[in-house]
Amino acid sequence: MRARRRAALAAGAAAAALLLTACGEGGTSGGGGDTGFVTGTDGISTVPAGQRVAAPDLSGETLEGEQLDVGDYKGKVVVLNVWGSWCNPCRAEAKYFAKVSKEYEGKDVQFVGINTRDGSTTAALAFEKDFGIAYPSLYDPTGKLMLRFEKGTLNPQAIPSTLVLDREGRVAARSLTALDEERLRKMLEPVVAEK
């Protein structure tokens, strides 16, 4: 009887561990149907320029309490990174976002974070300080900004998620998993090269 109880407890602990790490698993679904985008073997989905859909209104208060509207960056390529201070895969990718964002300063590229599911800004601000994140992050504790994306579009379905918006504010690429420096550049560089 005790052996069965231990086995059941071990199975329950394993299931709980899988649930806790799910924030990094992401996925490759795109909403089904004829969506006009292709997910590569690297987990990066892209959309040809003629088939892109405008990103929804992404505006609100930053972690520092200032107003920010992503639409104000039209004319620049925008990298949107959805993250939470509690998410281990977000921690793993943060140093790459800090590095690449600094390299693209002054090159018509704007990085913007969307911090979600943090109950207060304290942990999120500490995260940004720890990893040297210098770009602004919208504070979205309940995920309302993520819900503004239409079903069937390249939308942020996981944490972390990264979207690259072209100069017209349309979603050009998406990843639903943590990115390293190479994959982040692979998403960003083709959109920057567009004229």
Biotite code that builds the C-alpha atoms (Angstrom):
import biotite.structure as struc

atoms = struc.array([
    struc.Atom([0.000, 0.000, 0.000], chain_id="A", res_id=1, res_name="MET", atom_name="CA", element="C"),
    struc.Atom([2.802, 2.415, 0.881], chain_id="A", res_id=2, res_name="ARG", atom_name="CA", element="C"),
    struc.Atom([4.609, 1.703, -2.394], chain_id="A", res_id=3, res_name="ALA", atom_name="CA", element="C"),
    struc.Atom([1.464, 2.611, -4.345], chain_id="A", res_id=4, res_name="ARG", atom_name="CA", element="C"),
    struc.Atom([1.029, 5.820, -2.401], chain_id="A", res_id=5, res_name="ARG", atom_name="CA", element="C"),
    struc.Atom([4.675, 6.786, -3.060], chain_id="A", res_id=6, res_name="ARG", atom_name="CA", element="C"),
    struc.Atom([4.259, 6.011, -6.760], chain_id="A", res_id=7, res_name="ALA", atom_name="CA", element="C"),
    struc.Atom([1.094, 8.133, -6.910], chain_id="A", res_id=8, res_name="ALA", atom_name="CA", element="C"),
    struc.Atom([2.820, 11.015, -5.107], chain_id="A", res_id=9, res_name="LEU", atom_name="CA", element="C"),
    struc.Atom([5.818, 10.776, -7.434], chain_id="A", res_id=10, res_name="ALA", atom_name="CA", element="C"),
    struc.Atom([3.543, 10.791, -10.487], chain_id="A", res_id=11, res_name="ALA", atom_name="CA", element="C"),
    struc.Atom([1.683, 13.825, -9.108], chain_id="A", res_id=12, res_name="GLY", atom_name="CA", element="C"),
    struc.Atom([4.947, 15.653, -8.446], chain_id="A", res_id=13, res_name="ALA", atom_name="CA", element="C"),
    struc.Atom([6.137, 14.912, -11.981], chain_id="A", res_id=14, res_name="ALA", atom_name="CA", element="C"),
    struc.Atom([2.888, 16.242, -13.445], chain_id="A", res_id=15, res_name="ALA", atom_name="CA", element="C"),
    struc.Atom([3.147, 19.402, -11.339], chain_id="A", res_id=16, res_name="ALA", atom_name="CA", element="C"),
    struc.Atom([6.739, 19.931, -12.483], chain_id="A", res_id=17, res_name="ALA", atom_name="CA", element="C"),
    struc.Atom([5.651, 19.644, -16.117], chain_id="A", res_id=18, res_name="LEU", atom_name="CA", element="C"),
    struc.Atom([2.932, 22.223, -15.545], chain_id="A", res_id=19, res_name="LEU", atom_name="CA", element="C"),
    struc.Atom([5.357, 24.619, -13.891], chain_id="A", res_id=20, res_name="LEU", atom_name="CA", element="C"),
    struc.Atom([7.794, 24.409, -16.811], chain_id="A", res_id=21, res_name="THR", atom_name="CA", element="C"),
    struc.Atom([5.084, 24.799, -19.438], chain_id="A", res_id=22, res_name="ALA", atom_name="CA", element="C"),
    struc.Atom([5.813, 28.515, -19.799], chain_id="A", res_id=23, res_name="CYS", atom_name="CA", element="C"),
    struc.Atom([8.829, 27.587, -21.910], chain_id="A", res_id=24, res_name="GLY", atom_name="CA", element="C"),
    struc.Atom([7.334, 24.947, -24.114], chain_id="A", res_id=25, res_name="GLU", atom_name="CA", element="C"),
    struc.Atom([5.434, 27.268, -26.442], chain_id="A", res_id=26, res_name="GLY", atom_name="CA", element="C"),
    struc.Atom([3.949, 25.656, -29.511], chain_id="A", res_id=27, res_name="GLY", atom_name="CA", element="C"),
    struc.Atom([3.700, 25.911, -33.233], chain_id="A", res_id=28, res_name="THR", atom_name="CA", element="C"),
    struc.Atom([-0.027, 26.212, -33.741], chain_id="A", res_id=29, res_name="SER", atom_name="CA", element="C"),
    struc.Atom([-1.123, 29.288, -35.552], chain_id="A", res_id=30, res_name="GLY", atom_name="CA", element="C"),
    struc.Atom([-4.857, 29.251, -35.255], chain_id="A", res_id=31, res_name="GLY", atom_name="CA", element="C"),
    struc.Atom([-5.596, 26.838, -38.085], chain_id="A", res_id=32, res_name="GLY", atom_name="CA", element="C"),
    struc.Atom([-7.083, 27.504, -41.472], chain_id="A", res_id=33, res_name="GLY", atom_name="CA", element="C"),
    struc.Atom([-5.489, 29.443, -44.319], chain_id="A", res_id=34, res_name="ASP", atom_name="CA", element="C"),
    struc.Atom([-3.514, 31.879, -42.201], chain_id="A", res_id=35, res_name="THR", atom_name="CA", element="C"),
    struc.Atom([-0.847, 32.796, -44.757], chain_id="A", res_id=36, res_name="GLY", atom_name="CA", element="C"),
    struc.Atom([2.142, 32.033, -42.559], chain_id="A", res_id=37, res_name="PHE", atom_name="CA", element="C"),
    struc.Atom([4.642, 29.223, -42.364], chain_id="A", res_id=38, res_name="VAL", atom_name="CA", element="C"),
    struc.Atom([6.359, 27.845, -39.287], chain_id="A", res_id=39, res_name="THR", atom_name="CA", element="C"),
    struc.Atom([9.943, 26.837, -39.987], chain_id="A", res_id=40, res_name="GLY", atom_name="CA", element="C"),
    struc.Atom([11.730, 23.909, -38.391], chain_id="A", res_id=41, res_name="THR", atom_name="CA", element="C"),
    struc.Atom([13.328, 26.425, -36.010], chain_id="A", res_id=42, res_name="ASP", atom_name="CA", element="C"),
    struc.Atom([9.894, 27.321, -34.584], chain_id="A", res_id=43, res_name="GLY", atom_name="CA", element="C"),
    struc.Atom([9.876, 30.763, -36.210], chain_id="A", res_id=44, res_name="ILE", atom_name="CA", element="C"),
    struc.Atom([6.716, 31.603, -38.159], chain_id="A", res_id=45, res_name="SER", atom_name="CA", element="C"),
    struc.Atom([6.938, 34.180, -40.930], chain_id="A", res_id=46, res_name="THR", atom_name="CA", element="C"),
    struc.Atom([4.462, 35.970, -43.177], chain_id="A", res_id=47, res_name="VAL", atom_name="CA", element="C"),
    struc.Atom([5.197, 37.322, -46.675], chain_id="A", res_id=48, res_name="PRO", atom_name="CA", element="C"),
    struc.Atom([4.897, 41.148, -46.795], chain_id="A", res_id=49, res_name="ALA", atom_name="CA", element="C"),
    struc.Atom([1.720, 41.107, -48.891], chain_id="A", res_id=50, res_name="GLY", atom_name="CA", element="C"),
    struc.Atom([-0.149, 38.859, -46.433], chain_id="A", res_id=51, res_name="GLN", atom_name="CA", element="C"),
    struc.Atom([0.688, 40.508, -43.108], chain_id="A", res_id=52, res_name="ARG", atom_name="CA", element="C"),
    struc.Atom([-1.940, 41.713, -40.671], chain_id="A", res_id=53, res_name="VAL", atom_name="CA", element="C"),
    struc.Atom([-1.603, 44.869, -38.570], chain_id="A", res_id=54, res_name="ALA", atom_name="CA", element="C"),
    struc.Atom([-0.864, 44.360, -34.906], chain_id="A", res_id=55, res_name="ALA", atom_name="CA", element="C"),
    struc.Atom([-3.700, 45.459, -32.608], chain_id="A", res_id=56, res_name="PRO", atom_name="CA", element="C"),
    struc.Atom([-3.544, 48.531, -30.390], chain_id="A", res_id=57, res_name="ASP", atom_name="CA", element="C"),
    struc.Atom([-0.783, 47.816, -27.898], chain_id="A", res_id=58, res_name="LEU", atom_name="CA", element="C"),
    struc.Atom([-0.752, 50.739, -25.540], chain_id="A", res_id=59, res_name="SER", atom_name="CA", element="C"),
    struc.Atom([-0.808, 51.260, -21.829], chain_id="A", res_id=60, res_name="GLY", atom_name="CA", element="C"),
    struc.Atom([1.387, 51.939, -18.855], chain_id="A", res_id=61, res_name="GLU", atom_name="CA", element="C"),
    struc.Atom([4.999, 50.815, -18.638], chain_id="A", res_id=62, res_name="THR", atom_name="CA", element="C"),
    struc.Atom([6.613, 49.231, -15.606], chain_id="A", res_id=63, res_name="LEU", atom_name="CA", element="C"),
    struc.Atom([7.873, 52.718, -14.735], chain_id="A", res_id=64, res_name="GLU", atom_name="CA", element="C"),
    struc.Atom([4.330, 54.169, -14.866], chain_id="A", res_id=65, res_name="GLY", atom_name="CA", element="C"),
    struc.Atom([4.715, 56.045, -18.168], chain_id="A", res_id=66, res_name="GLU", atom_name="CA", element="C"),
    struc.Atom([2.331, 55.847, -21.139], chain_id="A", res_id=67, res_name="GLN", atom_name="CA", element="C"),
    struc.Atom([3.527, 53.906, -24.183], chain_id="A", res_id=68, res_name="LEU", atom_name="CA", element="C"),
    struc.Atom([1.840, 53.202, -27.522], chain_id="A", res_id=69, res_name="ASP", atom_name="CA", element="C"),
    struc.Atom([3.590, 50.733, -29.833], chain_id="A", res_id=70, res_name="VAL", atom_name="CA", element="C"),
    struc.Atom([1.803, 52.440, -32.752], chain_id="A", res_id=71, res_name="GLY", atom_name="CA", element="C"),
    struc.Atom([4.035, 55.480, -32.165], chain_id="A", res_id=72, res_name="ASP", atom_name="CA", element="C"),
    struc.Atom([6.956, 53.409, -33.487], chain_id="A", res_id=73, res_name="TYR", atom_name="CA", element="C"),
    struc.Atom([5.467, 53.101, -36.996], chain_id="A", res_id=74, res_name="LYS", atom_name="CA", element="C"),
    struc.Atom([8.332, 53.533, -39.463], chain_id="A", res_id=75, res_name="GLY", atom_name="CA", element="C"),
    struc.Atom([10.596, 51.381, -37.272], chain_id="A", res_id=76, res_name="LYS", atom_name="CA", element="C"),
    struc.Atom([10.872, 47.612, -36.991], chain_id="A", res_id=77, res_name="VAL", atom_name="CA", element="C"),
    struc.Atom([9.518, 46.640, -33.559], chain_id="A", res_id=78, res_name="VAL", atom_name="CA", element="C"),
    struc.Atom([10.518, 43.563, -31.575], chain_id="A", res_id=79, res_name="VAL", atom_name="CA", element="C"),
    struc.Atom([7.828, 42.652, -29.021], chain_id="A", res_id=80, res_name="LEU", atom_name="CA", element="C"),
    struc.Atom([8.857, 40.235, -26.296], chain_id="A", res_id=81, res_name="ASN", atom_name="CA", element="C"),
    struc.Atom([6.180, 38.845, -23.954], chain_id="A", res_id=82, res_name="VAL", atom_name="CA", element="C"),
    struc.Atom([7.764, 37.829, -20.663], chain_id="A", res_id=83, res_name="TRP", atom_name="CA", element="C"),
    struc.Atom([7.300, 37.341, -16.935], chain_id="A", res_id=84, res_name="GLY", atom_name="CA", element="C"),
    struc.Atom([9.873, 37.585, -14.167], chain_id="A", res_id=85, res_name="SER", atom_name="CA", element="C"),
    struc.Atom([8.667, 34.200, -12.845], chain_id="A", res_id=86, res_name="TRP", atom_name="CA", element="C"),
    struc.Atom([9.347, 32.412, -16.175], chain_id="A", res_id=87, res_name="CYS", atom_name="CA", element="C"),
    struc.Atom([12.665, 30.520, -16.341], chain_id="A", res_id=88, res_name="ASN", atom_name="CA", element="C"),
    struc.Atom([12.824, 30.470, -20.193], chain_id="A", res_id=89, res_name="PRO", atom_name="CA", element="C"),
    struc.Atom([12.283, 34.262, -20.102], chain_id="A", res_id=90, res_name="CYS", atom_name="CA", element="C"),
    struc.Atom([15.300, 34.523, -17.815], chain_id="A", res_id=91, res_name="ARG", atom_name="CA", element="C"),
    struc.Atom([17.328, 32.355, -20.208], chain_id="A", res_id=92, res_name="ALA", atom_name="CA", element="C"),
    struc.Atom([16.632, 34.597, -23.206], chain_id="A", res_id=93, res_name="GLU", atom_name="CA", element="C"),
    struc.Atom([16.808, 37.998, -21.464], chain_id="A", res_id=94, res_name="ALA", atom_name="CA", element="C"),
    struc.Atom([20.571, 38.473, -21.890], chain_id="A", res_id=95, res_name="LYS", atom_name="CA", element="C"),
    struc.Atom([20.235, 37.983, -25.649], chain_id="A", res_id=96, res_name="TYR", atom_name="CA", element="C"),
    struc.Atom([17.455, 40.567, -25.897], chain_id="A", res_id=97, res_name="PHE", atom_name="CA", element="C"),
    struc.Atom([19.525, 43.041, -23.866], chain_id="A", res_id=98, res_name="ALA", atom_name="CA", element="C"),
    struc.Atom([22.562, 42.522, -26.126], chain_id="A", res_id=99, res_name="LYS", atom_name="CA", element="C"),
    struc.Atom([20.781, 42.627, -29.493], chain_id="A", res_id=100, res_name="VAL", atom_name="CA", element="C"),
    struc.Atom([18.618, 45.620, -28.499], chain_id="A", res_id=101, res_name="SER", atom_name="CA", element="C"),
    struc.Atom([21.762, 47.616, -27.659], chain_id="A", res_id=102, res_name="LYS", atom_name="CA", element="C"),
    struc.Atom([23.338, 46.690, -31.006], chain_id="A", res_id=103, res_name="GLU", atom_name="CA", element="C"),
    struc.Atom([20.271, 47.965, -32.883], chain_id="A", res_id=104, res_name="TYR", atom_name="CA", element="C"),
    struc.Atom([19.988, 51.294, -31.031], chain_id="A", res_id=105, res_name="GLU", atom_name="CA", element="C"),
    struc.Atom([19.732, 54.138, -33.548], chain_id="A", res_id=106, res_name="GLY", atom_name="CA", element="C"),
    struc.Atom([19.049, 51.770, -36.458], chain_id="A", res_id=107, res_name="LYS", atom_name="CA", element="C"),
    struc.Atom([15.253, 52.234, -36.762], chain_id="A", res_id=108, res_name="ASP", atom_name="CA", element="C"),
    struc.Atom([14.577, 49.206, -34.549], chain_id="A", res_id=109, res_name="VAL", atom_name="CA", element="C"),
    struc.Atom([12.664, 49.456, -31.266], chain_id="A", res_id=110, res_name="GLN", atom_name="CA", element="C"),
    struc.Atom([12.445, 46.687, -28.679], chain_id="A", res_id=111, res_name="PHE", atom_name="CA", element="C"),
    struc.Atom([9.371, 46.657, -26.406], chain_id="A", res_id=112, res_name="VAL", atom_name="CA", element="C"),
    struc.Atom([8.594, 44.167, -23.673], chain_id="A", res_id=113, res_name="GLY", atom_name="CA", element="C"),
    struc.Atom([5.150, 43.106, -22.534], chain_id="A", res_id=114, res_name="ILE", atom_name="CA", element="C"),
    struc.Atom([5.424, 41.991, -18.923], chain_id="A", res_id=115, res_name="ASN", atom_name="CA", element="C"),
    struc.Atom([2.552, 39.689, -17.995], chain_id="A", res_id=116, res_name="THR", atom_name="CA", element="C"),
    struc.Atom([1.295, 37.772, -14.982], chain_id="A", res_id=117, res_name="ARG", atom_name="CA", element="C"),
    struc.Atom([3.527, 39.578, -12.524], chain_id="A", res_id=118, res_name="ASP", atom_name="CA", element="C"),
    struc.Atom([1.316, 40.699, -9.625], chain_id="A", res_id=119, res_name="GLY", atom_name="CA", element="C"),
    struc.Atom([3.329, 43.864, -9.073], chain_id="A", res_id=120, res_name="SER", atom_name="CA", element="C"),
    struc.Atom([6.021, 45.780, -10.914], chain_id="A", res_id=121, res_name="THR", atom_name="CA", element="C"),
    struc.Atom([8.634, 45.132, -8.214], chain_id="A", res_id=122, res_name="THR", atom_name="CA", element="C"),
    struc.Atom([9.813, 41.720, -9.468], chain_id="A", res_id=123, res_name="ALA", atom_name="CA", element="C"),
    struc.Atom([9.578, 42.833, -13.107], chain_id="A", res_id=124, res_name="ALA", atom_name="CA", element="C"),
    struc.Atom([11.712, 45.934, -12.524], chain_id="A", res_id=125, res_name="LEU", atom_name="CA", element="C"),
    struc.Atom([14.280, 43.805, -10.654], chain_id="A", res_id=126, res_name="ALA", atom_name="CA", element="C"),
    struc.Atom([14.317, 41.379, -13.625], chain_id="A", res_id=127, res_name="PHE", atom_name="CA", element="C"),
    struc.Atom([15.036, 44.240, -16.042], chain_id="A", res_id=128, res_name="GLU", atom_name="CA", element="C"),
    struc.Atom([17.820, 45.560, -13.809], chain_id="A", res_id=129, res_name="LYS", atom_name="CA", element="C"),
    struc.Atom([19.392, 42.102, -13.337], chain_id="A", res_id=130, res_name="ASP", atom_name="CA", element="C"),
    struc.Atom([19.527, 41.443, -17.080], chain_id="A", res_id=131, res_name="PHE", atom_name="CA", element="C"),
    struc.Atom([20.335, 44.954, -18.289], chain_id="A", res_id=132, res_name="GLY", atom_name="CA", element="C"),
    struc.Atom([17.059, 45.456, -20.167], chain_id="A", res_id=133, res_name="ILE", atom_name="CA", element="C"),
    struc.Atom([17.090, 49.130, -21.176], chain_id="A", res_id=134, res_name="ALA", atom_name="CA", element="C"),
    struc.Atom([14.025, 49.224, -23.436], chain_id="A", res_id=135, res_name="TYR", atom_name="CA", element="C"),
    struc.Atom([10.491, 49.857, -22.117], chain_id="A", res_id=136, res_name="PRO", atom_name="CA", element="C"),
    struc.Atom([8.027, 47.147, -21.114], chain_id="A", res_id=137, res_name="SER", atom_name="CA", element="C"),
    struc.Atom([4.273, 47.523, -20.998], chain_id="A", res_id=138, res_name="LEU", atom_name="CA", element="C"),
    struc.Atom([2.821, 46.229, -17.734], chain_id="A", res_id=139, res_name="TYR", atom_name="CA", element="C"),
    struc.Atom([0.057, 43.727, -18.540], chain_id="A", res_id=140, res_name="ASP", atom_name="CA", element="C"),
    struc.Atom([-0.521, 41.632, -15.398], chain_id="A", res_id=141, res_name="PRO", atom_name="CA", element="C"),
    struc.Atom([-3.730, 39.975, -16.633], chain_id="A", res_id=142, res_name="THR", atom_name="CA", element="C"),
    struc.Atom([-2.726, 39.357, -20.278], chain_id="A", res_id=143, res_name="GLY", atom_name="CA", element="C"),
    struc.Atom([-5.268, 41.757, -21.797], chain_id="A", res_id=144, res_name="LYS", atom_name="CA", element="C"),
    struc.Atom([-2.820, 42.982, -24.437], chain_id="A", res_id=145, res_name="LEU", atom_name="CA", element="C"),
    struc.Atom([-2.208, 39.432, -25.649], chain_id="A", res_id=146, res_name="MET", atom_name="CA", element="C"),
    struc.Atom([-5.966, 38.950, -26.050], chain_id="A", res_id=147, res_name="LEU", atom_name="CA", element="C"),
    struc.Atom([-6.185, 41.889, -28.477], chain_id="A", res_id=148, res_name="ARG", atom_name="CA", element="C"),
    struc.Atom([-4.629, 39.779, -31.240], chain_id="A", res_id=149, res_name="PHE", atom_name="CA", element="C"),
    struc.Atom([-7.220, 38.188, -33.525], chain_id="A", res_id=150, res_name="GLU", atom_name="CA", element="C"),
    struc.Atom([-7.560, 34.420, -33.580], chain_id="A", res_id=151, res_name="LYS", atom_name="CA", element="C"),
    struc.Atom([-5.899, 32.916, -36.642], chain_id="A", res_id=152, res_name="GLY", atom_name="CA", element="C"),
    struc.Atom([-3.159, 35.553, -36.762], chain_id="A", res_id=153, res_name="THR", atom_name="CA", element="C"),
    struc.Atom([0.421, 35.319, -35.596], chain_id="A", res_id=154, res_name="LEU", atom_name="CA", element="C"),
    struc.Atom([-0.328, 36.090, -31.977], chain_id="A", res_id=155, res_name="ASN", atom_name="CA", element="C"),
    struc.Atom([1.561, 35.578, -28.725], chain_id="A", res_id=156, res_name="PRO", atom_name="CA", element="C"),
    struc.Atom([0.126, 32.302, -27.439], chain_id="A", res_id=157, res_name="GLN", atom_name="CA", element="C"),
    struc.Atom([2.777, 31.438, -24.879], chain_id="A", res_id=158, res_name="ALA", atom_name="CA", element="C"),
    struc.Atom([5.194, 32.987, -22.430], chain_id="A", res_id=159, res_name="ILE", atom_name="CA", element="C"),
    struc.Atom([7.744, 33.761, -23.665], chain_id="A", res_id=160, res_name="PRO", atom_name="CA", element="C"),
    struc.Atom([6.629, 34.843, -27.137], chain_id="A", res_id=161, res_name="SER", atom_name="CA", element="C"),
    struc.Atom([8.382, 37.183, -29.527], chain_id="A", res_id=162, res_name="THR", atom_name="CA", element="C"),
    struc.Atom([6.862, 39.076, -32.449], chain_id="A", res_id=163, res_name="LEU", atom_name="CA", element="C"),
    struc.Atom([8.629, 41.217, -35.034], chain_id="A", res_id=164, res_name="VAL", atom_name="CA", element="C"),
    struc.Atom([6.523, 44.012, -36.539], chain_id="A", res_id=165, res_name="LEU", atom_name="CA", element="C"),
    struc.Atom([7.511, 45.523, -39.864], chain_id="A", res_id=166, res_name="ASP", atom_name="CA", element="C"),
    struc.Atom([7.788, 49.277, -40.446], chain_id="A", res_id=167, res_name="ARG", atom_name="CA", element="C"),
    struc.Atom([4.049, 49.471, -41.158], chain_id="A", res_id=168, res_name="GLU", atom_name="CA", element="C"),
    struc.Atom([3.141, 47.891, -37.817], chain_id="A", res_id=169, res_name="GLY", atom_name="CA", element="C"),
    struc.Atom([2.246, 44.489, -39.288], chain_id="A", res_id=170, res_name="ARG", atom_name="CA", element="C"),
    struc.Atom([3.264, 41.165, -37.734], chain_id="A", res_id=171, res_name="VAL", atom_name="CA", element="C"),
    struc.Atom([6.079, 39.720, -39.853], chain_id="A", res_id=172, res_name="ALA", atom_name="CA", element="C"),
    struc.Atom([7.447, 36.934, -37.618], chain_id="A", res_id=173, res_name="ALA", atom_name="CA", element="C"),
    struc.Atom([6.722, 35.089, -34.383], chain_id="A", res_id=174, res_name="ARG", atom_name="CA", element="C"),
    struc.Atom([8.384, 32.627, -32.030], chain_id="A", res_id=175, res_name="SER", atom_name="CA", element="C"),
    struc.Atom([6.569, 30.883, -29.191], chain_id="A", res_id=176, res_name="LEU", atom_name="CA", element="C"),
    struc.Atom([9.700, 29.661, -27.436], chain_id="A", res_id=177, res_name="THR", atom_name="CA", element="C"),
    struc.Atom([12.699, 31.224, -25.756], chain_id="A", res_id=178, res_name="ALA", atom_name="CA", element="C"),
    struc.Atom([15.204, 32.599, -28.264], chain_id="A", res_id=179, res_name="LEU", atom_name="CA", element="C"),
    struc.Atom([18.966, 32.568, -28.241], chain_id="A", res_id=180, res_name="ASP", atom_name="CA", element="C"),
    struc.Atom([20.964, 35.326, -29.922], chain_id="A", res_id=181, res_name="GLU", atom_name="CA", element="C"),
    struc.Atom([21.200, 33.516, -33.275], chain_id="A", res_id=182, res_name="GLU", atom_name="CA", element="C"),
    struc.Atom([17.459, 32.823, -33.555], chain_id="A", res_id=183, res_name="ARG", atom_name="CA", element="C"),
    struc.Atom([16.566, 36.358, -32.445], chain_id="A", res_id=184, res_name="LEU", atom_name="CA", element="C"),
    struc.Atom([18.769, 37.766, -35.202], chain_id="A", res_id=185, res_name="ARG", atom_name="CA", element="C"),
    struc.Atom([17.280, 35.282, -37.686], chain_id="A", res_id=186, res_name="LYS", atom_name="CA", element="C"),
    struc.Atom([13.817, 36.695, -36.939], chain_id="A", res_id=187, res_name="MET", atom_name="CA", element="C"),
    struc.Atom([14.874, 40.329, -36.957], chain_id="A", res_id=188, res_name="LEU", atom_name="CA", element="C"),
    struc.Atom([17.391, 40.740, -39.784], chain_id="A", res_id=189, res_name="GLU", atom_name="CA", element="C"),
    struc.Atom([15.140, 39.882, -42.773], chain_id="A", res_id=190, res_name="PRO", atom_name="CA", element="C"),
    struc.Atom([12.529, 42.419, -41.600], chain_id="A", res_id=191, res_name="VAL", atom_name="CA", element="C"),
    struc.Atom([15.182, 45.103, -41.027], chain_id="A", res_id=192, res_name="VAL", atom_name="CA", element="C"),
    struc.Atom([16.515, 44.439, -44.559], chain_id="A", res_id=193, res_name="ALA", atom_name="CA", element="C"),
    struc.Atom([13.091, 45.164, -46.126], chain_id="A", res_id=194, res_name="GLU", atom_name="CA", element="C"),
    struc.Atom([12.790, 48.537, -47.824], chain_id="A", res_id=195, res_name="LYS", atom_name="CA", element="C"),
])
